């Protein structure tokens, strides 16, 4: 069976990423992506917003630290991971991190 723990998220960075290194000197970036979904219920527009915590390592971390910042559009493909500290939180570990053009991030409602 293929790996089923794969997620892709797009959105904009909430704030500048915080950077550090692993014990093996691999660059690490921690940042939050705001992902919006616009949908309609009985003709009324609804907006769902989610803030998703992301960890990126290596080249992806370097790119986020250099080019990322508040409002910058990002596209992250990775996997879901949970950790017990502080309280069973879930985040995405970004395997691939990119910066799509603004038009690729727009929903149909904005075109």
N, C-alpha and C positions, 0 to 999 in steps of 0.2 A: 504494500500500500504506500502511496506517495505521502510525503510529509503534509499533514493537515493543519499544522500550527503555523500558518503563514498569514500575515496581515499586511495590508497596504493602506496607509492613511495619507490624506492630503489636507492641508490647512495652512495656517499661518502661525509663526512662532509668537508666543506670548511675550517673551522677554529674551534678552541675550542669554546664550547658553553659558553654563558654568563648566569649566574645564579642569581636568586633573589627569593623572596617569595611573595605570595599574602598577602592580609591583614589578611587572616585567617591562616597564617604561613604554607601554602602549598608550597612545593618547585616548582620552575618554571625555565625552561631552554629554552633559545632562541638560535637557531642555523640555519645554512643554509646547505641544501643538494644539491650537484651537481649531477644531473641525466643526463646520456648520452643515446642517442638512435642512433644506427648505422643502416643505411638503404642504399639501392642502387637505383639509377636512371639511367637507360640505361647503366648498368654495372659499373657506377662510384660510389664509396663509398661516402656517405654523413654522417656527424656527426652533430647531433643536441644536444646542451647542454642547460640545464635550471637550474638556481639556484632557489631553492624553500625555502622560509622562513618557519620554523617550530617552534611551541611552544609546549612544553611538560610540564605536571604537575605531581606531586606526584612521584611515583616510577620510572616512565619513565624519569622524569627530573633528579632524583638522578643518574640513570644509565648513562645517557648521560654525566652528569657532571663528573662522576667518570671515565668512560671508554672511552668516546668519545674524538675526537681530529681530527686534519687535516688528511684527507685521510682514516679515519676509515669508513668501510662499515656499513650502517644503513638501516633498513627496518622500515618504519613508516606507520601505518594504522590510519586514523583519518578522519577528515572532513574539507571541505573548509570553511573558514571564511573571511569576509571582515571587514575592519575598515576604518573610514573616516580620521583618522590622520595618517600620514601627508596628503596623497592624495589618497584616495580610493584604498589602496593596498590589495592584497589578500595573505593569508598565509594558511598553514595547521595546524590544532590543532591536535597534535599526541595523540591518545587515547592509542595506543600500540606502543612501540618502542623496537626494537630488534637489535641484532648484528649478521647478518647471516655470514656464512663462506664465504670466498672469492670466492669459486667456485660457490656459489649460486648467486653471483652478476655479474658474467661474462656473457657477451653476447656470442652468437654463434661464433662471429668473433674472439674471444680470446681463444677458446678451441682447 
